[in-house]
Amino acid sequence: MKQLFFLAAAMAMSAAPTYAQDAVTVDPKHYTIEFENDQVRVLRISYGPGEKSVMHEHPASVAVFLTDGRATFTLPDGKTVPNDAKAKSVMWDAGGKHLPANVGDSSFELILVELKDKAAAAK
């Protein structure tokens, strides 16, 4: 019985890297929780020049850019998508897995409002 448990645990741990994880958990240097309730989670995201994260996932969300930023998002299939944003701009994202990187010469910061309610996220 113990051997079966350890085999199952080993398989689960080896499979874990293939799944995207929560940004705050896997990259607390760049992601902090500013507010959370049963409807939303509000993150402050900050990247220095040349910094990048690890593959992680967000639900549907709204981003409010506090500064200008030049980023790329590497998707799970390896495709890279550029994203340039201006301070005070707002962007909707349906959610998904990505690995962001700051490809600009300066730091950037944004607020990300993640939606928890599936009905609200679908609208």
Secondary structure, DSSP 8 states (H G I E B T S, - for coil): -HHHHHHHHHHHHHHGGGS-EEHHHH-TTTEEEEEE-SSEEEEEEEE-TT-B--SEEE-SEEEEESS-EEEEEE-TTS-EEEEEE-TT-EEEE--EEEEEEE-SSS-EEEEEEEE--HHHHH-
